[in-house]
Amino acid sequence: MSSSSSSFSVRFASPLLPSPAAATSASPKTWRVHATTPTVAPVTTSSAPEVDAERLEPRVEERDGYFVLKEKFRKGINPQEKVKIEKEPMKLFMENGIEDLAKLSMEEIDQAKNTKDDIDVRLKWLGLFHRRKHHYGRFMMRLKPTKWGNNNVIKKYGKDGCADVTTRQNWQIRGVVLPDVAGILKGLAQVGLNKSAE
């Protein structure tokens, strides 16, 4: 296919951009425009690369109402993720697992791997952080309240009760012991700060 060019003339009655020189000139301007036929690049058709069927296999499976990573895909995950896969962290909250842990002493908890993992890893999902190095047996509880209430929940714990409001508008209640967690959650629910503990 050969490309051809053609030309045509366009006469404007007034200049496109007014300038002082153009304003004094009374003769119309003539513009010459050349038109060419556009060339189109040829379309290449390529087939999609074949994908290994194993890559398309879902990596998760449903277990006890939760989706977990399948066993064969767990090689490279970090230790904390392995702990969460072994036992669903939300069960501590939804199935009163915190109350069961509160019945044990910290020494009993440290002797059993599963309960030690509950304390050091799984409770973080609920906003409870064990202060093992500096305050053994004490926790910091982080909350994200939707509205501000009173501090009756904190006053109840005397000189050990302390709360900080962080720059991200979280509450951090410090010095919490495990047997008090269920009561704190219920107290927060009573003042409208924790709907899921009602």
C-alpha positions, 0 to 999 in steps of 0.5 A: 500500500503506497502512501500518497500526500495531498495538499489543500489551502485554507484561507482564514479571515482573521489571524489565529493569534492577534499581534500588533503587526497582524492588526495593521495588515488588512489582507487575509492570511493563507495557510498551507496544510499537507495531509498524509495517510497514517500508517498502522503498525501490523498487529501481532497475535501471540498466544498467552503463555501456558501457566502451570496448573499448580500455580492456579491451585488455591493456597488456602482451605477452610478449616473450622470456619476460617481460611488457612494456608494449605500445608504444602505452601507453609515452607517459607512462612515465619514462626508467628504465622505458623503459630497462628495457623496451628490455632486460630487466634480469634478463638481465644476471644470468641470461645472464651479462651482468655478465661481459660488462660486466666485460670492458669499461672504464668509458670503453667503457661510457660511450661506448655508450648501451646499456651505460651504461644497463646500469650506471646503471639495469639493474644496480640490479635486481641490487642494484648501484648505481654511485657515478658522482658520488663513486666513479666505477667503483665500486659499492655492492652491496646484499644481503638475506641469509637467514642470516648467514655469515662476512665472507670475501667482504669481507676478500678486497678489502682496504682498499677492501672495506667492508660495512655492515649497515643498519637493514633488515638488508641488507648494503651492500658498498661499493667493489666494481668490476665485474670483481669482481661475478661472484666476489662472487656466487659467494663469497656462494653458497659461504657460503650467502648467494646461492642464485641465483648457484650 
